[in-house]
């Protein structure tokens, strides 16, 4: 076990001490009135080591209203080896190891090799440990205490719960095992609902098919009859469509002839109204009678040609009108009868499918039920493992609490809080005589802190000095494992006296 002692501390311009040297012993009693500088000695130790006060907060070492350089020298002994540590500060900090100037890094590395910082403050100041957040207190205490082994916990579990966890804990950590089976349970729970719904749907379909009285041969005959009727209707509609299309084509063509005949009439009239030119169009000289006669003959020829073409157009139009008059009127096709037949065929085919679907559905239902049952078993197994994990944690917590409580004599430590759903929530609270730490008196808090120091010292395998401030209300308390520095408010001048209590187990604050 590492043993660290403070041999001597020297303060220069530190808070309200201009110059003070204290030789420390097993017990060092510091007496004086309020404001005499008793607490400053504890702060001087922590400031020299870490630049902080005894509560771990930043500290301004210089006396109020001055700009003097503050210095603290602390001579310590570590397992028989003495080390002189010094820290000075005016504007910037200076560090010394055995009076040799060193950089902050080297100084801090040496201090860190002696203690973990939080451990030092917890061992040095009985009220520091409980000033931390509850989770920091919990972490600091439990880092020195090993959890019960899985086999220790399993040995106290019922066989069914033990069987659920024993092999699994060889593959997974407890937390990972819980994650796996919570996730598996959630997935299987949803899958079970879907599988159950599918089974129900298939059973409803089977019932519908099974309840229908199907005469397959009669239905096939009926379908063939309906198909024939449908074919006849299609043929009939085809004829109507052909007739309608022919009428539309001829009517369109007839409308075209009307326009052509009208244009032909206009062409004939234009020729008929043409005036005979009796003068030459080039030289203007009057034409002779023979030439005039040729012009008249040419106009007559064109007139006769256009008239003849008009007659042909009228003949063709009349022929189309004759054909149209022989055609039936345009008919609107009624599809309702065919739709009715199609619907009936579809219904019959659905009925015909029923017979073949029944065997298929029966097989599907069988497989769905098997799948549902497999999912249910897997889901329930995950639920069983999760519940066993809860019990495992409860038993482990009980063992852990028992393990921690066995370390203390006056105080108890609350490590877990039971939730409404049966699960546990990590917590941390120190209690003494059934009362929480926050309800204890100042003297009781110091006593609780001293017992914590003793346990932390044992578990961390280190003995270190302890500074008890404001100890005037404590009549008697158990001496910590290391040196003890006690500061008390007494109506007398500031004084420091040492006491050797080797072999004694208690300290009387009135000892001088």
Secondary structure as GFF3:
##gff-version 3
##sequence-region A 1 512
A	DSSP	beta_strand	2	14	.	.	.	ID=ss1
A	DSSP	beta_strand	17	23	.	.	.	ID=ss2
A	DSSP	beta_strand	27	32	.	.	.	ID=ss3
A	DSSP	alpha_helix	38	50	.	.	.	ID=ss4
A	DSSP	beta_strand	70	78	.	.	.	ID=ss5
A	DSSP	beta_strand	81	89	.	.	.	ID=ss6
A	DSSP	beta_strand	93	97	.	.	.	ID=ss7
A	DSSP	beta_strand	100	102	.	.	.	ID=ss8
A	DSSP	alpha_helix	104	114	.	.	.	ID=ss9
A	DSSP	alpha_helix	117	124	.	.	.	ID=ss10
A	DSSP	three_ten_helix	129	131	.	.	.	ID=ss11
A	DSSP	alpha_helix	134	142	.	.	.	ID=ss12
A	DSSP	alpha_helix	150	154	.	.	.	ID=ss13
A	DSSP	alpha_helix	159	165	.	.	.	ID=ss14
A	DSSP	alpha_helix	168	171	.	.	.	ID=ss15
A	DSSP	alpha_helix	174	211	.	.	.	ID=ss16
A	DSSP	alpha_helix	216	272	.	.	.	ID=ss17
A	DSSP	alpha_helix	289	326	.	.	.	ID=ss18
A	DSSP	alpha_helix	336	405	.	.	.	ID=ss19
A	DSSP	beta_strand	411	418	.	.	.	ID=ss20
A	DSSP	beta_strand	424	432	.	.	.	ID=ss21
A	DSSP	beta_strand	435	436	.	.	.	ID=ss22
A	DSSP	three_ten_helix	437	439	.	.	.	ID=ss23
A	DSSP	alpha_helix	442	460	.	.	.	ID=ss24
A	DSSP	beta_strand	462	463	.	.	.	ID=ss25
A	DSSP	beta_strand	466	468	.	.	.	ID=ss26
A	DSSP	three_ten_helix	471	473	.	.	.	ID=ss27
A	DSSP	beta_strand	476	478	.	.	.	ID=ss28
A	DSSP	beta_strand	484	489	.	.	.	ID=ss29
A	DSSP	beta_strand	495	499	.	.	.	ID=ss30
A	DSSP	beta_strand	506	508	.	.	.	ID=ss31
###
